[in-house]
Structures are given as structure tokens and as C-alpha cells.
Amino acid sequence: MIPARIIEEKRDGRALEPSALAAFLEGYFRGEVPDYQMAAFLMAAYLRGLDDGETDVFVRCMLESGTTLDLSHLPGPRVDKHSTGGVGDKVSLALAPLAAELGLFVPMIAGRGLGHTSGTLDKLEAIPGFRTDLSLTRFKEVVRRVGCAIIGQTAEIAPLDRRLYAMRDVTGTVSSIPLIAASIMSKKLAEGLTGLLLDVKVGSGAFIADDAGALALAEKMVAIGRTRGLPTVALLTAMDRPLGVAVGNGLEAAEAILCLRGEGPADLRELVVTEAAEMLRLGDPSVDDAQAARRAETALGSGAPVERFRHMVEAQGGDASAVDRPERLYTAAVQSEVRAGAAGTVLEVSPRPLGEALIALGGGRTMMHQPIDPGVGFEVRVRPGDTVSRGDLLGVVHAQDEAGVQLGAATLRGAVRMGRPGDPVVQRPLVGQRVG
């Protein structure tokens, strides 16, 4: 296997022999293929695509680079959820304890920020002391005792994917359908699950903006799961506007805590309940859709999930007092209100500029292994369809200095597109197509 030849063949659009591609990926994992050659290959794959056979090689090599968890000792269904990523997407933080409250075990292996989207691990680490680097032994114990745990990839779980994930983040090769599918499914197949829910974001703030691409990704991941014996369902959900109010790691963690109390933005609560019901159906197919929705809604309103979240925080080394006082997670030095310069109807709140500005404020990464600031971000206080008057609040910028405030304010004003009263407002349904 000659690495340059593999890159050239993919650059020229030719399908690779499975054995040659496997040797290239295994060589990279062993350190025989350098980062710069893998970066070139990923760009070629991004531009030329991967066929089903090549995607399967990626899944197999990433899965077999590590271990597969054995969670058969747990006395109940083992169901996880994964999102393809969006702006303001803090669903997993609230969903894991809610699903556990419904009788499921949720062994969630999550990711960090990727591109313009922030990651579940980054949000959880805004809680002082919270550890996402538990050993697998400790992880399994927390799942058994609490019902849920959320960690990052360990050295044992799909370590090849871990390296490729970080490389994609900084080489502009994130939004490739086969690379996304292989990355997600290799991790999930390693978790020892009995069911998997996929949240495929679609819209301008997602990695895939169009319905056709999102549907293709959903179908590919569902097919990978079923081929390997894992019952898998995917939902296409809206990312043509931010989810909820908060954008930024600490702000989103606080908003997830509000959701667990039955408070916070209505769209976040609706999506969390919908996805919990889907997970319950994967765990117990005898429960019908209406029953699952009622049980999830009742559990969220009971207050029990926030207590389960508290137990998870404690078990993973975090300061559980943040659950009682989530405002402690607002750690930016400056908060500045942004107000409307004119009256009108909000036609659009564009999510991607907010995600990109969050990186510029220090809340995301531009280089591998870069530390991030959990306190910066936005509170977006208007939604498409709202009518505002001059001087009404559009949102709040959380920054560490005046330059950050100016950048954030300009971004927020640009993200909110205004029209005249009566202008049509077009937005996606929160939950669209279901696959599986």
C-alpha cells in the first residue's frame, strides 16, 4: 500500500479496493501514514465521496481499532441517542436522565465541538469538576447505578475515529455524509446497545442543509445499524434556527437544567420529550406512540429527571450545586443587551453565524486540542414570527471584553432578519421525517 497512490485514486474519483483502503486507515492508526496525508485523503473523500463499500471499511476499521463494551449485565434495555450537531443543541444533557427515568440504561459516548457546532462534552465540562474522561470500568458502574452516564471516547472505544474526528474538525471536511455516518456508527456500535436513536439536523445551521442530504445520511446510518444487528431509528429535526435560547457551552448546560425542571424554551422541551418517547419505543416495542409520549411528558414534569441528572453529575465528579444554581455557569465577564433598531416581524434567525461567532469569542476550536471558554455565547430572545418594536430586546451577548461584545452584537443583529408585518415566515417543522 502506497499512501500517495490511495490519495490519488480517491482524488480522481475511483473506488478503492477494500483491502487497500483498510491498509491505509490501519497505517494511519499505527502512525505509518502522517497527518498531512490523511488530511489530503479526507479532502479527496469529501469532494469525491465514498461508496457503500468504502463507508463500510471505515466503520469496520474504526470499530475494530478498539473494544466493544459488554453491558449485558444491565437489567434493562440499553438505548442511546446521537445528534449530528446544531447550534444551541443541548438535547442530550436533558434527554439522557429523562430516558433513564423511563427505565432505560443510557451509556452515552458523546463528542466535542465540530465545526460551527459545540459538543455535548464541552457543555458538560462547563459544570465545575465534571469529568468526561472516566475509565470504561467507572463508566459502566455509573450507568448501572445512575441509569445514565455521558463520557467522551476513551482510548479503547473506536480510537481511530477519535483521531479522524479531530482531523476533520480542522480541515474543513466535516460535512461529508459517509464520513459522518461512519464516525457516528462506529462509536455507537461499540457501546453494546440494544437500540439507537439518531437526531439528524437539517437546515442552514446543520452540517447538511438540504432535506435530500439529511435523508440520505439518516438512511445510511439506519442501514449500517440494521446490517450489524442494532435496531436504529432516525429523526430529521429543524436546524434552520437555533434550538432554544442559549448558544454557548455554559449557557446551554444551564438551559438543559431548566428543561429537566420542566421549564425553559418550549421547542427544547418538545424535542426532548419526542426523542425520549422514541427511545422508550426502541427499548420496549410493546409501548405505542401515544403511551410513550404520555410517559415521557409525565416524567419530565415530575421533577425526577433533574434529580437523576444531579446524581450523574456527582458520580462523574461534578459540583452538583450547579444543578440548583445554574446561573453559576454564566461566567463571562461582560453581558450586553442587543436591541432592535427598527420595528418589524422576525423572518429568520440564522444559526450558523452565531455558531461561528461563538468560536471567535473563544467558545469553540480553530485548532486540535485547543481549550475553550465555557462562559461566552448568546441568549437569543426572538424567534421567527415574533413581532418586535424599535428598542425591543433581540438577545444578550456574553463575552470576556468589549471587543467580544462588539463582535457578538454585530453578529446577532445580522443573524436576525426582519421584515414587514404580514410578511410570510417560512420555517421547518421541529420534527420532520422519521426513518426506520
C-alpha positions in Angstrom: 0.0 0.0 0.0 1.4 3.4 -1.1 -0.4 6.2 0.7 0.1 8.7 -2.1 -1.5 6.3 -4.6 -4.5 5.9 -2.4 -4.9 9.6 -2.2 -4.5 10.0 -6.0 -7.1 7.3 -6.7 -9.7 8.9 -4.4 -8.8 12.4 -5.8 -9.6 11.1 -9.3 -12.9 9.7 -8.2 -12.1 6.0 -8.4 -13.5 3.5 -5.9 -10.8 2.0 -3.7 -10.3 -1.7 -3.1 -11.5 -2.6 0.4 -8.1 -4.1 1.3 -6.2 -1.1 0.2 -8.4 1.4 2.0 -8.2 -0.7 5.1 -4.4 -0.8 4.9 -4.3 3.0 4.5 -6.6 3.5 7.6 -4.7 1.0 9.7 -1.4 2.5 8.7 -2.6 5.9 9.8 -3.7 4.4 13.1 -0.3 2.9 13.6 1.5 6.2 12.8 2.8 5.0 9.4 0.7 7.4 7.4 1.3 11.0 8.6 -1.4 13.6 9.4 -0.8 15.6 6.2 -1.5 12.6 4.0 -4.7 11.8 6.0 -5.7 15.4 5.7 -5.3 15.2 1.9 -7.3 12.0 1.7 -10.1 13.4 3.8 -10.4 16.3 1.5 -10.4 14.0 -1.5 -13.1 11.9 0.1 -15.1 15.0 1.0 -15.0 16.1 -2.6 -15.4 12.8 -4.4 -17.5 10.9 -1.8 -17.3 7.3 -0.5 -19.4 4.5 -1.8 -21.2 2.0 0.4 -18.3 -0.4 0.4 -15.8 2.2 1.3 -18.0 3.5 4.1 -18.3 0.0 5.5 -14.5 -0.2 5.5 -14.4 3.0 7.6 -16.9 1.6 10.0 -15.2 -1.7 10.4 -11.7 -0.2 10.8 -12.8 2.4 13.3 -14.9 -0.2 15.3 -12.1 -2.8 15.3 -9.4 -0.3 16.3 -10.8 -0.6 19.8 -13.0 -2.6 22.1 -16.8 -3.2 22.2 -18.5 -2.7 25.6 -20.3 -5.7 27.1 -23.3 -4.2 29.0 -25.4 -7.4 29.0 -25.3 -7.4 32.9 -27.6 -4.4 33.0 -31.2 -5.4 33.8 -33.0 -3.5 31.1 -32.8 -2.1 27.5 -29.6 -0.1 26.6 -30.6 2.7 24.3 -28.5 5.7 23.3 -29.1 8.8 21.1 -26.7 10.8 18.9 -27.2 14.1 17.2 -25.4 15.2 14.0 -24.9 18.6 15.6 -26.5 22.0 15.5 -26.4 25.5 17.1 -28.0 25.5 20.5 -28.4 21.7 20.6 -28.3 20.8 24.2 -30.8 18.0 24.0 -28.5 15.1 25.1 -27.9 16.7 28.6 -31.6 16.6 29.3 -32.5 13.5 27.3 -30.1 11.0 29.0 -31.6 11.4 32.6 -35.2 11.6 31.2 -34.7 8.3 29.3 -33.1 6.7 32.4 -36.2 7.8 34.4 -38.3 5.9 31.9 -36.5 2.7 32.7 -33.7 2.7 30.1 -30.0 2.5 30.6 -28.2 5.2 28.6 -24.5 4.6 28.1 -23.8 7.8 26.0 -20.4 8.3 24.4 -20.5 11.9 23.1 -18.3 14.3 21.2 -16.8 17.7 21.4 -17.5 20.7 19.2 -17.2 20.1 15.5 -17.0 22.9 13.0 -19.5 25.6 14.0 -21.4 23.4 16.4 -20.5 22.9 20.1 -20.3 19.5 21.6 -22.1 17.7 24.5 -18.8 17.1 26.3 -17.9 20.8 26.2 -21.3 21.7 27.6 -21.0 19.2 30.5 -17.5 20.4 31.3 -18.9 23.9 31.9 -20.1 22.3 35.2 -17.1 22.6 37.6 -15.3 19.3 38.1 -17.5 17.3 35.7 -15.3 14.5 34.2 -16.0 13.2 30.8 -12.8 11.0 30.8 -14.0 8.2 33.0 -12.4 4.8 32.6 -14.7 2.2 31.0 -14.9 0.4 34.2 -16.1 3.5 36.0 -18.4 4.4 33.1 -20.2 1.0 33.3 -20.6 1.4 37.1 -22.2 4.9 36.8 -24.6 3.6 34.1 -25.5 0.7 36.3 -26.0 2.8 39.4 -27.5 6.0 38.0 -29.1 4.7 34.8 -27.1 7.1 32.5 -23.6 8.4 32.0 -22.0 10.6 29.4 -18.3 10.4 28.5 -16.0 11.0 25.6 -14.3 8.4 23.6 -11.7 6.6 25.6 -8.6 5.1 24.2 -10.5 1.8 24.0 -13.6 3.0 22.0 -13.0 3.4 18.3 -9.7 5.3 18.8 -9.2 5.6 15.0 -12.4 7.6 14.8 -11.2 9.8 17.6 -8.2 10.8 15.6 -10.1 11.3 12.4 -12.8 13.3 14.2 -10.3 15.8 15.4 -8.7 15.9 12.0 -12.0 16.6 10.2 -12.8 19.4 12.6 -9.8 21.5 11.5 -9.5 20.5 7.8 -12.9 21.6 6.5 -14.1 18.0 5.9 -16.9 17.7 8.5 -20.0 17.8 6.3 -19.4 14.6 4.3 -22.3 12.1 4.6 -20.3 8.9 4.5 -17.7 10.3 7.0 -20.4 11.5 9.4 -22.2 8.2 9.1 -19.1 6.1 9.7 -17.9 8.2 12.6 -21.2 8.1 14.4 -22.0 4.5 13.9 -18.5 3.1 14.8 -18.9 4.7 18.2 -22.4 3.6 18.7 -21.8 0.0 17.6 -19.0 -0.2 20.2 -21.4 0.7 23.1 -23.2 -2.6 23.4 -26.6 -1.1 22.7 -30.0 -2.7 22.1 -31.4 0.4 20.4 -30.2 3.7 18.9 -31.9 7.0 18.1 -30.3 9.4 15.7 -31.2 13.1 15.6 -30.2 14.2 12.1 -30.2 18.0 12.0 -31.2 19.7 8.7 -31.1 23.4 7.8 -28.7 26.2 7.5 -27.2 25.7 10.9 -26.6 21.9 10.4 -23.7 20.3 8.5 -26.3 19.2 5.9 -28.7 22.0 4.9 -31.0 20.2 2.5 -33.6 17.5 3.0 -32.3 15.2 0.4 -28.8 15.1 2.0 -30.2 14.7 5.5 -32.4 11.9 4.4 -29.5 10.2 2.7 -27.5 10.4 5.9 -30.3 9.1 8.0 -31.0 6.2 5.7 -27.3 5.3 5.5 -26.9 5.3 9.3 -30.1 3.3 9.9 -28.9 0.8 7.3 -25.5 0.4 9.0 -27.2 -0.2 12.3 -29.6 -2.8 11.0 -26.9 -4.6 9.0 -25.0 -5.0 12.2 -28.0 -6.1 14.2 -28.7 -2.8 16.0 -32.3 -1.5 15.8 -31.9 2.1 14.7 -34.4 5.0 14.2 -33.5 8.5 12.8 -35.5 11.7 13.1 -34.9 14.7 10.8 -35.1 17.8 13.1 -35.0 21.5 12.3 -31.8 23.5 12.4 -32.9 26.5 10.3 -32.9 28.5 13.6 -31.1 27.9 16.9 -32.7 25.4 19.3 -33.9 27.0 22.4 -32.5 30.4 23.6 -28.9 29.6 24.7 -25.9 29.3 22.4 -22.7 28.6 24.2 -21.5 25.8 26.4 -22.2 27.1 29.9 -25.4 28.8 28.8 -26.6 25.6 27.2 -25.8 23.5 30.2 -27.9 25.9 32.3 -30.8 25.7 29.8 -30.7 21.9 29.8 -31.1 22.0 33.6 -34.1 24.3 33.3 -35.6 21.8 30.8 -35.2 19.0 33.3 -37.2 21.1 35.8 -40.0 21.3 33.2 -39.0 24.9 32.4 -37.1 26.6 29.7 -37.9 27.0 26.0 -40.9 25.2 24.6 -39.1 23.9 21.5 -36.4 22.3 23.6 -38.9 20.6 25.9 -40.9 19.3 22.9 -37.9 17.8 21.2 -36.6 16.2 24.4 -40.0 14.6 25.1 -40.3 13.4 21.5 -36.9 11.8 21.5 -37.4 10.2 24.9 -40.6 8.6 23.6 -38.7 7.3 20.6 -36.0 5.8 22.9 -38.7 4.2 25.0 -40.3 2.6 22.0 -36.8 1.2 20.9 -36.4 -0.2 24.4 -39.9 -1.6 24.6 -41.7 -2.0 21.2 -44.9 -3.1 23.0 -45.4 0.6 24.1 -47.4 2.5 21.4 -46.5 6.1 20.3 -49.2 7.7 22.4 -48.3 5.8 25.5 -44.6 6.6 25.1 -45.3 10.3 24.6 -47.5 10.5 27.7 -45.0 8.7 29.8 -42.1 11.0 28.7 -44.2 14.1 29.3 -45.3 12.9 32.7 -41.7 12.0 33.7 -40.3 15.4 32.6 -42.9 17.2 34.7 -42.3 15.1 37.8 -39.0 16.7 38.8 -37.4 13.2 39.0 -35.1 13.6 35.9 -33.3 16.7 37.4 -32.5 14.6 40.5 -31.2 11.8 38.3 -29.1 14.4 36.5 -27.8 15.6 39.8 -26.7 12.0 40.7 -24.9 11.7 37.3 -23.1 15.0 37.9 -22.0 13.8 41.4 -21.0 10.4 40.1 -18.8 12.0 37.4 -17.1 14.3 39.8 -19.1 17.5 39.1 -20.3 20.1 41.5 -23.9 19.2 42.0 -24.7 22.6 43.4 -24.7 23.9 39.9 -27.9 22.0 39.3 -29.6 24.2 42.0 -27.9 27.4 40.8 -27.3 27.0 37.0 -26.6 30.8 36.8 -23.2 29.9 38.2 -22.4 28.6 34.7 -22.7 32.2 33.3 -19.0 33.0 33.7 -18.4 35.7 31.0 -17.1 39.0 32.3 -19.5 41.1 30.3 -23.2 40.7 29.4 -24.6 43.2 26.9 -28.1 43.5 25.6 -28.8 43.9 21.9 -31.9 45.7 20.9 -33.9 46.1 17.7 -33.1 49.2 15.6 -36.4 49.1 13.9 -39.9 47.6 14.2 -41.0 44.6 12.2 -41.5 40.8 12.1 -38.7 38.4 12.6 -38.5 36.4 9.4 -35.4 34.4 10.3 -32.8 33.8 13.0 -29.8 32.4 11.1 -28.0 29.9 13.3 -24.7 29.4 11.5 -23.3 32.9 12.1 -24.0 32.5 15.8 -22.1 29.2 15.9 -19.2 30.7 14.0 -19.1 33.8 16.2 -19.1 31.6 19.3 -15.8 30.2 18.1 -14.4 33.7 17.6 -15.5 34.6 21.1 -13.4 31.6 22.4 -16.3 29.2 22.9 -15.1 26.8 20.1 -11.9 25.5 18.5 -9.9 26.5 15.5 -7.1 24.1 16.2 -7.0 20.5 17.5 -6.8 20.2 21.4 -7.4 24.0 21.8 -9.0 24.9 25.2 -12.3 26.7 25.0 -14.1 29.3 27.2 -17.3 27.8 28.5 -18.8 31.1 29.6 -19.2 33.0 26.3 -22.1 32.9 24.0 -25.6 34.3 23.2 -29.1 34.4 24.5 -31.3 34.7 21.5 -34.6 36.2 22.8 -36.6 36.3 19.5 -38.0 33.6 17.3 -39.2 33.6 13.7 -42.7 35.0 13.6 -42.2 37.4 16.6 -43.3 41.0 16.1 -40.9 43.5 17.7 -40.8 47.2 18.2 -37.8 49.5 18.0 -35.8 49.0 21.2 -37.1 45.6 22.0 -34.6 43.0 23.2 -33.2 40.8 20.5 -30.7 39.0 22.8 -27.8 39.1 25.1 -24.1 38.7 24.3 -21.9 37.0 26.9 -18.2 38.0 26.2 -15.0 38.5 28.1 -14.2 42.0 26.8 -15.6 44.9 24.8 -14.2 43.6 21.5 -16.1 40.4 22.1 -19.3 42.4 22.9 -19.0 44.3 19.6 -18.4 41.2 17.6 -21.3 39.4 19.2 -23.7 42.3 18.9 -22.9 42.7 15.2 -23.4 39.0 14.6 -26.7 38.8 16.5 -28.1 41.8 14.6 -27.0 40.2 11.3 -28.5 36.9 12.2 -32.0 38.3 12.9 -33.6 39.1 9.6 -36.5 41.4 9.9 -39.5 42.0 7.6 -42.7 44.0 7.5 -45.8 42.8 9.4 -47.7 40.3 7.4 -44.6 39.0 5.5 -44.6 35.2 5.3 -42.4 33.4 7.8 -41.2 30.0 6.5 -39.5 27.6 8.8 -39.1 23.8 9.1 -41.3 21.7 11.5 -39.3 21.0 14.6 -39.5 17.3 13.9 -39.8 16.2 10.3 -39.4 12.8 8.7 -38.8 9.6 10.7 -36.6 6.9 9.2 -36.7 3.3 10.5 
